[in-house]
Amino acid sequence: MPGVPALLKRHASLEDPVAELRAACATAIGRLGPRVRVLASGPSAERVGSQLVWQAGGLVVEDDETGLLVVGNGSAKRTEKAPGHFDPRAEAFDEGLRTSFAGIDPALADELWADTGMLGILPALTDAEVLYDDAPFGVQYWVAFWG
Amino acid sequence: MLKLGRHTFADDQPLMMAIVNRTPDSFFDKGATWAEDAAFARVAEVVGQGAEIVDIGGIKAAPGVEIGPAEEKARVVDFVARVRETWPDLVISVDTWRAEVGDAVCAAGADVLNDAWGGADPELVDVAAQWRAALICTHTGGVTPRTRPYRIEYDGPGGVVAAAIADTVAYAERALAAGVERDSLVIDPAHDFGKNTFHSLELTRRLDEMVATGWPVLVSLSNKDFVGETLGLEVGERLIGTLAATSVCALAGARIYRVHQVLETRQTVDMVWSIAGRRPPLRAIRGLQ
């Protein structure tokens, strides 16, 4: 799942701008069991992952986990209005991730504002049940479950 | 909880009370809704704009032709019944100081008695209690209904604000003793009523002191003379000044806004309510994607 700060409780709006994403995250996290280990590239992404685990009634643990939650996302430069503005390389970069998380170029990921630090450990999306795959604000999000 | 007749509202919800005049001579609309169908269309309009309350008045506040209770009832009672029948979820307030009129409009379906003249008729509280209606307790400094303020001074400690608090709270307590429910009492400093512009500006600046009494506060600022005198603007030009005063009152926590312009006031109050941390933004995603 992506570390989207809009998912945090303290950023709640009257109308949820990420309702579908939130629902997909809840579905995925619900399948991880009661003890979830959160793997994130930084404190902000970790906070988002952990809060969603707690909201689902789960415990965030360091070991003996029943499930693993990996937080990250694709580029943030998909459109003119994207947080990082438009970069013509962004779509191909995300397409590459969609095929495989192996061999990500960290320098290019940085340039495209992608949060891929933890994605390298994941199997390919083609082997997952993909619950969400969209870039609603010019940022590429996936929610996927590997059983 | 705020209980307005048959309707209840949460304590953190600001409410729009739209003014509907059944008068040929009110200062802002100058008789535009004098005809019953025009007044009815005005109600439809403000309901469409999201007003929770309409405040129906049959007599303009300023001095003018004497309107007896029979004529006042003729102007508002059947109209209240028609509005009640058409919009069962709408809160109907009637702007009157007369117990006799209050009784008739409650029988026709009114929820709130807005006594803009601060208890001039001592029996109005009994009518509110009997019909389980809400009552707006205003401050006028003891002036006779439909008179203009003339050289009124508030020389006691705390000035006009202390006087407004003392009088409105005393009125609310008198109503409580008469049997009006605690959740159905609202206080209103009544800008411009028994006050000069300096008084109304001070009431606005110190509205938090009224809110601190714990009674829900109504403000009636819309296009009034204190706005006009402050900015040097005629009646039709006072919206921006009204909204500035509205912002200050909203930040202090006023609960009900008696207004001519519903949409503009709602937008202003929503914005201030969110600044104050009492209302989440409608849809915040900037920087949070």
Chai-1 contact restraints between the chains, C-beta under 6 A:
chainA,res_idxA,chainB,res_idxB,connection_type,confidence,min_distance_angstrom,max_distance_angstrom,comment,restraint_id
A,P5,B,L288,contact,1.0,0.0,6.0,A-B,restraint_1
A,A6,B,I285,contact,1.0,0.0,6.0,A-B,restraint_2
A,A6,B,L288,contact,1.0,0.0,6.0,A-B,restraint_3
A,H11,B,L288,contact,1.0,0.0,6.0,A-B,restraint_4
A,A12,B,P280,contact,1.0,0.0,6.0,A-B,restraint_5
A,S13,B,P280,contact,1.0,0.0,6.0,A-B,restraint_6
A,S13,B,P281,contact,1.0,0.0,6.0,A-B,restraint_7
A,S13,B,R283,contact,1.0,0.0,6.0,A-B,restraint_8
A,S13,B,A284,contact,1.0,0.0,6.0,A-B,restraint_9
A,L14,B,P280,contact,1.0,0.0,6.0,A-B,restraint_10
A,L14,B,L282,contact,1.0,0.0,6.0,A-B,restraint_11
A,E15,B,L282,contact,1.0,0.0,6.0,A-B,restraint_12
A,E15,B,R283,contact,1.0,0.0,6.0,A-B,restraint_13
A,P17,B,R283,contact,1.0,0.0,6.0,A-B,restraint_14
A,P17,B,I285,contact,1.0,0.0,6.0,A-B,restraint_15
A,P83,B,Q289,contact,1.0,0.0,6.0,A-B,restraint_16
A,F137,B,Q289,contact,1.0,0.0,6.0,A-B,restraint_17
A,V139,B,Q289,contact,1.0,0.0,6.0,A-B,restraint_18
